[in-house]
Each structure stands twice: as structure tokens, then as C-alpha cells.
Amino acid sequence: MSLSEEPVLIVDDEAVIRKLLSLRLSQGGCVCREAADAEEAINILSVQPVSLVLLDIRMPGKSGEELLPEILAVYPDMAVIMVTAVNDAQMAIDCMKKGAYDYLTKPFNLDEVLLSAERALEKRRLILENRDYQYNLEQKVAAQADRIRASFLNSIKALAYALEAKDKYTSGHSQRVAEMADATARKMGLTDEEREKVRLAGLIHDIGKIGIGSTVLNKEGRLTDEEYEEMKKHCQIGERILSPVMDDAGLMRMVRHHHEHYDGRGYPDGLSGQNIPLGAAILSVCDAFDAMTSERPYRPSMGAEAARTELKRCKGRQFNPEVVQAFLGVKGNFAVQMPG
């Protein structure tokens, strides 16, 4: 390995030793700096990049043994070689257990000094390269996972739209719910990130209906109690569909709980009050409003004004009062044309 331009710090209280080591390592291509004690070494490390430290174990004041953990705590990628007298060998070995790469004993074989420095710097280089490789690999894997997740979500959205397109009475429902939910979330002061999650949940909140039988899903008329129980399963089915690729538990809870009621009489889990996720409470209001203002095979649209009156009547029972207030407060500012 070439030591060209590798920055090395030699820490020893004996000037002769420092000069001897500096001369040999400089001949090998290193750029050497010297420190006579721990304080000077710390000052140099704080302002100048260093790849390798040759550290004398015994020095006046703070010893090399004491300085080693301080260096590695601040510069964990630093390669450190301990410099010691022969009778300090066991202490040097103990230092290696604490993170030093090697130790050199006095008097030196200068060729061995250069070889040890080369090995220490090569090990440091490999560690850094491996870390960079792992980081880049993780970034690539994460990016690929994001692409797969985005592709899956786009497919889910397409399925949701296709599901609605089969029924003229629900066509465009998810898009309208998403737009209204986004505007309501903005009114309530949610962050951009939180609003985006609410909007996405609005687009896919009914995806679980894919798992509901067509005889129930497309029935022209009111559902029987048994059919209604079957329809209610779409909340859990939607959560199961999303769980393999969605690592956002909050978003999946919105999908699962968008039919919970403020008084605890909703489904699937009978949550009540503040136990209902805010995003789900927002979807509940928007979902209900769109349903009330849409034509159904068993009833006509009740109109926007009547729907707003119904929201007011049911706040505190079916709907979160704060959400209803926010929803009604932005009625005229929705990005899409609201029915009625």
C-alpha cells in the first residue's frame, strides 16, 4: 500500500523518538506531525485531519493509555499504534483490546514501524470502504424499495379507481374524499407531511372492497343485516392488502378506522373519542359527506346543504366535533367542486 500523503501524528515526550519515527514514515510517503504530550495531540487532532496516530504509552501528565479511549471516542475511525518500552508489552496488548491496532516496542526496527503503519492504514481504508459500500448499498436498496412501494401504491390507486368505475354511483368517490380530507387537514393545522398521508389514505381508504363479493358490492338496494356485516369487513381487508408494503402504521390505521364513530358505535374496533386517529376521523366526515351528496340506487342525493346539516346533527356522536367544524369552515375552499 502507498502511504503517499497519509497524515500521521506522532505523540511522544522524547523529541529524538518523534524525529526518528517521523523521518522513517516521511520516507514512506506519510505527512507527519508531532506532539510532545496529550494536550498538544488533542489540539492538533481538533484542527487537522489525521489517519494514524503513533501514541507513546508512558508520557508525563496524561499517559497514552489514558489518551487512547478519548481519541477513539471522538475519532472512532482513527488507526492507533501504541509505542512502548519492552516491559510495557502487556499494557500495550491491553490497549489493543481497547481499540489500538498494534504496538511497537523500543528500540525500534524502523522497517517494522513502516510495515505496521502500512497495515494499520490499509485496515482503516478497508473499513471505511466497506462502510461506504454498505451505506451506498443500503441507499440503493432503500431507493429500490421506495420504487417498488410507489409502484404498488399506484397499482392500488388504479384498482381503487377501477373498482369505482364499475359503479356509476361511486365513480370518483375516493378522489373527492382525498381532496376534501386534504383541505380539512389544512384547516386543522396539520403539517404538509401529515396532510399528504391523509390525502393518500383518502385515495385508498376503500381498497378493501376488492375483497367484498360483487353481489354485495353492486347490490341495487339496501343491504340486509348479513350483507352489511360482510361490507364492514372492507376496513380490515384494506389494512391487510396494504400491510406487506406499507411501513407507515399511522396511514394503515386511517384505512382501518375510517368507519369508527366518535361515540364508540362504529367499526371495526369500536374506538371512540380521541382514541380514533385524527386522520381516520377526518376521512369519516369526508366519506360520509360524499356518500350523502351522491346518488345511490336506493335513494337520491340529499344535497350539500342537507348533508352539512346532518354533519352538525351527528357531531359528538358519529363524528369528531372539531373535524366537523373544520370541514364546514373550508367548504367554499375545496380544490374540487363539491356535490350539490
C-alpha positions in Angstrom: 0.0 0.0 0.0 1.2 3.5 -0.8 1.5 5.8 2.2 1.6 8.9 -0.1 0.2 11.9 1.7 -1.3 9.9 4.6 -1.5 12.3 7.6 0.2 10.7 10.7 0.5 12.2 14.2 3.4 11.0 16.4 2.8 11.6 20.1 5.9 11.0 22.3 7.5 13.1 25.0 11.0 12.3 23.7 11.9 14.6 20.8 14.5 12.1 19.4 11.9 9.4 19.2 9.5 11.7 17.4 12.1 12.8 14.9 13.2 9.2 14.3 9.7 7.9 13.6 8.8 11.0 11.6 11.9 10.6 9.3 11.2 6.9 8.5 7.4 7.4 7.9 8.1 10.5 5.8 10.4 8.4 3.7 7.5 6.1 3.1 5.3 8.9 1.9 3.5 10.0 5.1 2.9 13.6 6.1 4.0 13.6 9.7 3.0 15.9 12.6 4.4 15.7 16.1 3.1 16.3 19.6 5.0 16.2 22.9 2.1 15.4 25.1 -1.6 14.6 25.3 -2.8 18.2 25.3 -0.8 19.1 22.2 -2.1 15.9 20.5 -5.7 16.8 21.2 -5.2 20.3 19.8 -3.7 19.0 16.6 -6.4 16.4 16.1 -9.1 19.1 16.6 -7.9 21.2 13.7 -6.1 18.8 11.3 -7.2 15.5 9.6 -5.2 12.5 10.8 -5.4 8.9 9.7 -2.9 7.3 12.0 -1.6 8.1 15.5 1.6 6.6 17.0 1.0 7.0 20.7 3.5 6.6 23.4 2.1 4.8 26.4 4.2 6.5 29.1 4.2 10.3 29.0 4.3 13.0 31.7 0.8 14.1 32.6 -1.9 12.2 30.7 -0.5 8.8 29.5 -1.1 7.3 26.1 -3.2 4.6 27.8 -5.5 7.3 29.1 -5.5 9.3 25.9 -6.4 6.3 23.7 -10.1 6.0 24.6 -10.5 9.7 24.4 -9.2 9.7 20.8 -11.3 6.8 19.7 -14.4 8.2 21.3 -14.1 11.4 19.2 -12.4 9.8 16.1 -13.7 6.2 16.0 -12.1 5.6 12.5 -8.6 6.6 13.7 -5.9 4.0 13.4 -3.7 4.0 16.5 -0.4 2.2 17.1 0.9 2.2 20.7 4.6 2.9 21.3 6.1 1.3 24.4 9.1 0.0 26.2 9.6 -3.8 26.2 8.4 -4.0 29.9 5.1 -2.3 28.9 4.1 -5.0 26.4 1.2 -6.3 28.4 -0.1 -2.8 28.8 0.2 -2.3 25.1 -1.8 -5.5 24.5 -4.5 -4.2 26.8 -4.6 -1.1 24.7 -5.2 -3.2 21.6 -8.2 -4.7 23.3 -9.5 -1.2 23.8 -9.1 -0.4 20.1 -5.5 0.2 19.2 -4.3 -1.6 16.0 -0.8 -2.6 17.0 2.1 -1.8 19.3 5.8 -1.0 18.7 8.5 -1.7 21.2 11.6 0.4 21.8 14.2 0.2 20.4 12.6 0.3 17.0 13.2 -1.7 13.9 12.3 1.1 11.6 11.3 -1.2 8.7 8.8 -2.8 11.0 7.5 0.6 12.0 6.8 1.3 8.4 5.2 -2.1 7.8 3.0 -1.7 10.9 1.9 1.7 9.7 1.0 0.3 6.2 -1.0 -2.5 7.7 -2.9 -0.2 10.1 -3.7 2.3 7.3 -4.8 -0.5 5.0 -7.1 -1.9 7.6 -8.6 1.6 8.1 -9.0 2.1 4.4 -10.8 -1.3 4.1 -13.1 -0.5 7.0 -14.0 2.9 5.5 -14.5 1.5 2.0 -16.7 -1.3 3.4 -18.8 1.2 5.3 -19.2 3.4 2.2 -20.2 0.3 0.3 -22.7 -0.7 2.9 -24.1 2.8 3.0 -24.4 3.0 -0.8 -25.9 -0.5 -0.9 -28.5 0.4 1.7 -29.3 3.6 -0.2 -29.8 1.6 -3.4 -31.9 -1.0 -1.6 -34.0 1.8 0.0 -34.4 3.6 -3.3 -35.5 0.3 -5.0 -37.9 -0.4 -2.1 -39.3 3.1 -2.5 -39.8 2.5 -6.2 -41.5 -0.8 -5.6 -43.7 0.7 -2.9 -44.6 3.6 -5.1 -45.4 1.2 -8.0 -47.6 -0.9 -5.7 -49.4 2.2 -4.4 -50.0 3.4 -7.9 -51.4 -0.1 -8.7 -53.6 0.1 -5.6 -54.9 3.5 -6.6 -55.6 2.2 -10.1 -57.5 -0.7 -8.6 -59.5 1.6 -6.4 -60.4 3.8 -9.4 -61.3 0.7 -11.4 -63.5 -0.5 -8.6 -65.4 2.7 -8.5 -65.6 3.0 -12.3 -67.7 -0.2 -12.3 -70.3 1.6 -10.3 -71.7 4.9 -11.6 -72.9 5.7 -8.1 -69.4 5.7 -6.5 -67.3 6.9 -9.5 -64.8 9.5 -8.3 -65.6 8.9 -4.7 -62.0 8.3 -3.4 -60.6 11.3 -5.3 -63.3 13.6 -3.8 -62.7 12.2 -0.3 -59.0 12.7 -0.7 -59.4 16.4 -1.8 -61.8 17.2 1.0 -59.7 15.4 3.6 -56.6 17.4 2.5 -58.5 20.7 2.8 -59.9 19.7 6.2 -56.4 18.7 7.4 -55.0 22.0 6.3 -57.8 23.9 8.1 -56.9 21.9 11.3 -53.2 22.9 11.0 -51.7 19.6 10.1 -48.2 19.6 8.7 -47.6 19.0 4.9 -46.4 15.5 5.7 -49.5 14.7 7.8 -51.8 16.2 5.1 -50.1 14.1 2.4 -50.8 10.9 4.4 -54.4 11.9 5.0 -54.8 12.5 1.3 -53.2 9.2 0.3 -55.4 7.4 2.8 -58.4 9.1 1.2 -57.4 7.7 -2.2 -57.1 4.2 -0.9 -59.5 4.0 2.0 -62.0 1.8 0.3 -59.4 -0.5 -1.4 -60.6 -3.4 0.9 -63.9 -3.5 -1.1 -61.9 -5.5 -3.6 -62.4 -8.4 -1.2 -66.1 -8.0 -0.9 -68.4 -10.2 -3.1 -69.8 -8.5 -6.1 -73.4 -9.4 -5.2 -73.0 -7.4 -2.0 -70.8 -4.6 -3.5 -73.0 -4.0 -6.5 -76.4 -4.6 -5.0 -79.0 -2.1 -6.2 -80.9 -1.6 -3.0 -80.4 -1.6 0.8 -78.2 -4.3 2.3 -79.5 -6.9 4.6 -78.0 -7.1 8.0 -75.9 -10.1 6.9 -74.8 -8.2 3.8 -73.9 -5.2 5.8 -71.7 -7.3 8.1 -69.9 -8.5 5.0 -69.4 -5.0 3.7 -68.0 -3.9 7.0 -65.0 -6.2 6.5 -63.6 -3.9 3.9 -61.7 -1.9 6.5 -59.7 -4.9 7.8 -59.2 -6.2 4.3 -57.8 -2.9 3.1 -55.3 -2.9 6.0 -54.2 -6.5 5.1 -53.7 -5.5 1.5 -51.5 -2.6 2.4 -49.5 -4.1 5.2 -46.9 -6.0 3.1 -45.6 -2.9 1.5 -46.6 0.0 3.8 -44.3 0.7 6.7 -46.5 3.5 7.9 -48.7 2.2 10.7 -50.4 5.6 11.0 -51.6 5.5 7.4 -52.9 2.0 7.7 -54.8 2.9 10.9 -56.6 5.6 8.9 -57.7 3.0 6.4 -58.7 0.6 9.1 -60.6 3.1 11.3 -62.3 5.4 8.9 -65.7 4.0 9.9 -65.3 4.3 13.7 -67.8 6.6 15.4 -67.0 9.3 18.0 -69.4 7.6 20.4 -67.8 4.2 20.0 -70.6 2.6 17.9 -68.6 2.4 14.7 -66.5 -0.5 13.3 -64.3 -2.5 13.1 -62.9 -2.0 16.6 -65.5 0.3 18.4 -63.0 3.0 19.1 -64.3 6.3 20.5 -63.3 9.9 21.0 -59.6 10.7 20.9 -58.8 7.0 20.5 -59.8 7.3 16.9 -56.8 8.5 14.8 -57.3 12.1 13.7 -56.7 11.1 10.1 -59.4 8.5 10.3 -61.8 10.9 11.9 -61.2 13.4 9.0 -61.8 10.6 6.5 -65.0 9.6 8.3 -66.6 13.1 7.9 -65.5 13.5 4.2 -66.5 9.9 3.3 -70.0 10.5 4.9 -70.5 13.9 3.2 -69.6 12.5 -0.2 -71.9 9.5 0.3 -74.8 11.7 1.4 -74.3 14.1 -1.6 -74.1 11.3 -4.1 -76.9 9.4 -5.9 -77.5 5.9 -4.7 -79.7 3.2 -6.3 -81.8 3.1 -3.2 -82.0 6.9 -2.7 -81.3 10.3 -4.4 -78.6 12.7 -3.3 -79.7 14.6 -0.2 -77.9 17.8 -1.4 -75.0 19.6 0.1 -76.9 21.8 2.5 -78.9 18.9 4.0 -75.6 16.9 4.3 -74.0 19.8 6.2 -77.0 19.9 8.5 -76.6 16.2 9.1 -72.9 16.5 9.9 -73.8 19.2 12.5 -76.6 17.0 14.0 -74.3 14.0 14.3 -71.2 15.7 15.6 -70.2 14.4 19.0 -72.0 11.1 18.2 -70.8 9.8 14.8 -68.3 12.5 14.1 -65.5 14.3 15.8 -66.8 17.8 16.6 -63.5 19.5 15.8 -63.3 17.8 12.4 -66.9 18.7 11.6 -66.2 22.4 12.5 -63.0 22.4 10.3 -64.8 20.6 7.4 -67.6 23.1 7.4 -65.2 26.0 7.7 -63.5 25.2 4.4 -66.5 24.2 2.4 -66.0 27.0 -0.1 -62.3 26.5 -0.4 -62.1 22.9 -1.6 -59.9 22.3 -4.7 -62.6 20.1 -6.3 -66.2 21.0 -6.9 -68.2 19.6 -4.1 -71.5 17.9 -5.0 -74.7 20.0 -4.5 
